[in-house]
Amino acid sequence: MKSYVKKFIIFALLLILQGCSTKTISMINYSDNNEFSTSLDYNKIYNNLLTQYKNWRGVKYKYGGYSKNGIDCSAFVQRTFKERFFIDLPRTTSLQKELGYEVELDRLASGDLIFFKTGFKTNHVGIYLKNGKFIHVSTKKGVIISKLDNPYYSKHIWKIKRVLY
């Protein structure tokens, strides 16, 4: 195989593995306060998230995917915030984890981002609903609702970020 074809294939694979989009603009105003916002309607946030879930339920996981033909966790978070809250979030978990401010597990509110460390360099993200449940894209089941007290997820919780306030 010619060297330029090999270089092109390597370059294409790197782009796919990056799972990236260059859109990293965020319209969120951040503070150091980790209390619940009195100006937000958390029931409305929850209902918007449920509507998103109903529209995407069962869509299969696809690394780097961004459509109903297949989507990954960070793309689902990005699309959900854009479609339901009109907020632009970055495309990747590595950039999404930099947003907002950290909150403790016992202070979770609807719309908080929950990050999981599932491997040495592997991260996962979901969106908290309420009552210990979150919406995310499972590699095996696609877009689903899971419980945080599931031993797998509770063991891998890494950080929680509040971006809606």
C-alpha positions in Angstrom: 0.0 0.0 0.0 1.3 3.4 -0.9 2.5 5.6 2.0 0.0 8.4 1.4 -2.9 5.9 1.6 -1.5 4.6 4.9 -1.1 8.1 6.2 -4.7 9.0 5.2 -6.1 5.9 6.9 -4.1 6.7 10.1 -5.3 10.3 10.0 -9.0 9.2 9.4 -8.7 6.7 12.3 -7.4 9.4 14.6 -10.3 11.7 13.8 -12.8 8.9 14.4 -11.1 7.9 17.7 -11.1 11.5 18.8 -14.9 11.5 18.6 -14.8 15.2 18.2 -16.5 18.2 16.9 -14.9 21.6 16.9 -18.0 23.2 18.4 -17.0 24.1 22.0 -19.0 27.3 22.6 -20.8 27.4 25.9 -23.4 30.1 26.7 -23.5 29.2 30.4 -22.7 31.6 33.2 -20.7 29.9 36.0 -20.3 30.6 39.7 -18.8 28.9 42.7 -22.1 28.4 44.4 -23.2 24.7 44.7 -26.7 25.4 46.0 -29.9 24.7 44.1 -31.0 27.6 42.0 -34.3 29.2 43.1 -34.8 30.6 39.6 -34.9 27.1 37.9 -38.0 24.9 37.6 -36.4 21.5 38.2 -39.7 19.8 37.4 -39.6 21.4 34.0 -36.0 20.3 33.5 -37.0 16.8 34.5 -39.9 16.8 32.1 -37.7 18.1 29.2 -35.2 15.3 29.9 -38.0 12.7 29.9 -39.3 14.0 26.6 -35.8 13.7 25.2 -35.5 10.2 26.5 -38.8 9.2 24.9 -37.6 10.6 21.5 -34.3 8.7 21.7 -35.1 5.6 23.8 -33.3 2.6 22.4 -31.2 4.4 19.8 -28.1 2.3 19.6 -24.6 3.3 20.8 -22.1 4.3 18.1 -18.8 5.7 19.0 -18.5 9.1 17.4 -22.2 8.9 16.3 -24.5 11.9 16.4 -27.8 10.8 15.0 -30.6 8.4 15.6 -28.6 5.9 13.5 -26.2 5.7 16.5 -25.0 8.1 19.1 -22.4 8.2 21.8 -22.7 9.5 25.4 -21.2 12.9 24.9 -23.1 13.6 21.7 -26.3 12.7 23.4 -25.6 15.1 26.2 -24.6 17.8 23.7 -27.8 17.3 21.7 -30.0 17.1 24.7 -28.8 20.4 26.1 -29.1 22.1 22.7 -32.5 20.7 21.9 -34.1 20.9 25.3 -32.4 23.9 27.0 -30.9 25.8 24.0 -27.4 25.6 25.5 -24.3 24.8 23.4 -22.1 22.3 25.2 -18.8 20.9 23.9 -18.9 17.6 22.0 -16.5 15.5 24.1 -16.6 14.3 27.7 -13.1 15.7 28.2 -14.4 19.2 27.5 -17.8 18.8 29.0 -16.2 17.9 32.4 -14.7 21.3 32.5 -18.0 23.1 32.5 -20.0 24.4 35.5 -19.1 23.6 39.0 -18.7 20.4 41.0 -21.5 19.3 43.3 -21.6 16.4 45.8 -23.6 13.3 45.2 -26.1 14.2 47.9 -26.8 17.5 46.1 -27.8 16.1 42.7 -30.4 18.1 40.8 -32.2 17.3 37.5 -29.9 18.3 34.6 -26.6 17.7 36.4 -23.9 16.0 34.4 -22.6 12.8 36.0 -19.2 11.7 34.8 -17.9 8.1 35.2 -14.3 6.9 35.0 -14.8 3.5 33.4 -11.2 2.9 32.4 -7.7 4.4 32.4 -8.5 6.8 29.6 -12.2 6.1 29.2 -14.9 8.4 30.5 -18.7 8.2 30.3 -21.3 10.9 30.9 -25.0 10.9 31.7 -27.7 13.4 32.8 -29.3 13.2 36.2 -33.1 12.9 36.2 -34.2 12.5 39.8 -34.8 9.8 42.4 -31.4 8.3 41.8 -31.9 7.8 38.0 -30.0 9.2 35.1 -30.3 9.1 31.3 -27.4 8.1 29.2 -26.2 6.0 26.2 -25.2 2.5 27.2 -22.7 0.7 24.9 -24.9 -2.4 25.0 -28.5 -1.0 25.3 -28.3 2.4 23.7 -30.2 5.3 25.2 -31.6 4.2 28.5 -32.4 5.3 32.0 -30.3 3.7 34.7 -30.1 3.8 38.5 -27.1 5.4 40.2 -27.2 2.7 42.9 -26.4 0.1 40.3 -23.1 -1.4 41.6 -21.3 -0.7 38.2 -22.3 2.9 38.0 -21.9 3.7 41.7 -18.4 2.3 41.7 -17.3 4.4 38.7 -18.8 7.8 39.6 -16.0 10.3 39.0 -17.5 13.8 39.2 -20.8 15.6 39.1 -21.0 19.0 37.4 -23.9 21.5 37.5 -24.3 23.5 34.3 -27.9 24.7 34.8 -28.3 27.4 37.4 
